[in-house]
Amino acid sequence: HCACASAQCKTPAKHPISRAAPAGQNSATLDSEQIERWWAQYPKANIGIVLAPSSLVAIDIDPRNGGLETIDDIEARHGPLESDVLAFTGGGGEHRVFSVPSGGAVQLPGKLGPGVDVKHNGYIVVEPSSHVSGGRYAFEASSDPLEGATPSPLPDWIRDLARAAPVATSVAPERVPVSED
């Protein structure tokens, strides 16, 4: 069940609780007193990290949507896509967390392929949160930020993909006459 207590919740355990955070991810804070009030009111809430203000990017690999095959193809073309911060998602996927320079606009592709999203203008759910499936979010042991791990810089080739993205054009479909049959 989702901590928001809505029986019709469409994204259980993966969204800000609107009664506590009416501006969604823009309600995020480092204010310990506010966080303590939220935990007192919603002790089963999950934890999220808002990425852009934290100068972070997450490569979100979702195996249910073909992410494992896609990341294998990407790494075969570009080499290993590894960061010193790796988190396992509650749904069996991964968040590979990278740093980006702060203060400037970062142009990134939204996807690297099926099941592999590039997240920057949003947030990720992190340890010790729980997934609606019953799985838990967890940092890989050697890459836990609470133990001093810091994200690796985002590889330049990912930004290059956004700059080289083709401009979508509209092409009229070929007209095929309808047969008498």
C-alpha positions in Angstrom: 0.0 0.0 0.0 1.1 3.5 -0.6 1.8 5.9 2.3 -0.5 8.5 0.7 -3.5 6.3 1.8 -5.3 6.6 -1.5 -6.9 3.3 -2.7 -6.7 4.6 -6.3 -3.0 5.6 -6.2 -1.6 5.1 -9.7 2.1 5.3 -8.6 2.2 3.6 -5.2 5.2 4.3 -3.1 6.8 6.4 -5.9 5.5 9.9 -5.5 5.6 12.8 -2.9 2.7 12.7 -0.5 0.6 15.7 -1.5 -0.7 16.5 1.9 2.9 16.8 3.3 4.5 18.1 0.1 1.9 20.1 -1.8 4.5 21.3 -4.3 5.6 17.7 -5.0 9.4 17.4 -5.5 9.6 21.2 -5.2 8.7 20.7 -1.5 12.0 18.8 -0.9 14.1 20.0 1.9 17.2 19.4 4.0 15.5 21.1 7.0 15.8 18.4 9.7 12.8 19.8 11.7 10.5 19.6 8.7 11.8 16.1 7.9 11.1 15.0 11.5 7.5 16.4 11.3 7.0 14.5 8.0 8.3 11.2 9.5 6.1 11.7 12.6 3.1 12.1 10.3 4.0 9.5 7.7 6.4 6.9 9.2 6.0 4.5 6.2 6.8 7.1 3.6 9.6 6.5 1.2 12.7 8.7 0.7 13.5 10.4 -2.6 16.4 12.4 -3.9 15.6 15.4 -6.2 18.2 15.1 -8.8 18.8 18.5 -10.6 19.2 20.6 -7.5 21.6 17.9 -6.1 23.6 18.1 -9.4 22.8 14.4 -10.0 21.7 12.3 -12.9 20.4 8.7 -12.6 20.5 6.1 -15.3 17.3 4.1 -14.4 17.5 0.5 -15.6 14.1 -1.2 -15.6 14.4 -4.9 -16.4 10.6 -5.3 -16.8 10.8 -3.0 -19.9 13.9 -4.5 -21.5 16.5 -2.4 -19.6 19.0 -5.2 -19.1 19.2 -6.0 -22.8 19.4 -2.3 -23.6 22.2 -1.6 -21.1 24.2 -4.5 -22.5 23.9 -3.1 -26.0 24.9 0.4 -24.8 27.9 -0.9 -22.9 29.0 -3.0 -26.0 29.0 0.3 -28.0 30.3 2.8 -25.5 32.1 0.7 -22.8 31.1 0.1 -19.2 28.6 2.7 -17.8 29.6 2.5 -14.2 29.4 5.0 -11.3 30.8 4.8 -7.8 27.1 5.1 -6.6 24.9 2.2 -7.6 21.5 1.6 -6.1 19.2 -1.4 -6.5 15.6 -0.6 -7.0 12.7 -2.3 -5.2 11.4 -3.5 -8.5 14.7 -5.4 -9.4 16.3 -2.6 -11.5 19.2 -0.3 -10.9 19.9 3.4 -10.5 23.4 4.3 -11.6 23.9 7.8 -10.1 26.3 10.3 -11.7 27.3 13.9 -10.9 26.9 16.8 -13.3 28.3 20.3 -13.0 26.1 22.5 -10.9 24.6 25.8 -11.9 24.1 25.4 -15.6 21.4 23.8 -17.8 22.2 20.2 -18.7 20.9 18.8 -21.9 20.4 15.1 -21.7 18.4 12.5 -23.7 15.4 11.3 -21.8 16.0 7.7 -22.7 19.0 5.6 -23.8 16.6 2.9 -25.2 13.8 0.6 -24.0 13.9 0.3 -20.2 16.7 2.8 -19.7 15.8 6.3 -18.7 18.1 9.3 -18.0 16.6 11.1 -15.0 17.7 14.6 -14.1 14.6 16.8 -13.8 12.9 14.5 -11.4 13.7 12.3 -8.5 14.6 8.7 -7.6 13.4 6.7 -4.6 16.3 5.4 -2.4 17.2 3.2 0.5 15.6 2.2 2.9 12.4 2.7 0.9 10.1 -0.2 -0.1 8.6 -1.0 -3.4 4.9 -1.9 -3.8 6.1 -5.4 -4.8 7.6 -5.9 -1.4 11.2 -5.4 -2.6 13.5 -2.8 -0.9 15.6 -0.1 -2.4 19.3 -0.5 -1.4 22.7 1.0 -2.2 25.2 -1.6 -3.3 27.4 -2.1 -0.3 30.6 -0.4 -1.6 28.7 2.5 -3.1 26.6 3.8 -0.2 26.7 7.6 0.0 26.2 7.3 3.7 29.5 5.5 3.8 31.3 8.2 1.8 30.8 7.1 -1.8 30.4 9.9 -4.3 28.8 9.7 -7.7 31.2 9.5 -10.7 31.0 12.2 -13.3 28.4 11.6 -16.1 30.2 10.4 -19.2 30.4 13.0 -22.0 29.0 10.6 -24.6 25.6 10.7 -22.9 25.4 14.4 -23.3 26.6 14.1 -26.8 23.6 11.8 -27.6 21.3 14.7 -26.6 23.1 17.2 -28.8 23.1 14.7 -31.8 19.4 13.7 -31.4 17.8 13.8 -34.8 15.0 16.4 -35.3 11.7 14.6 -35.8 10.1 15.2 -39.2 6.7 14.4 -40.4 6.6 12.2 -43.5 3.4 11.4 -45.2 2.7 7.7 -45.4 2.9 6.1 -48.8 -0.6 5.9 -50.3 -1.6 2.4 -51.3 -4.7 2.0 -53.3 -7.4 -0.2 -51.8 -8.0 -3.3 -53.8 -11.4 -4.3 -55.0 -11.2 -7.4 -52.7 
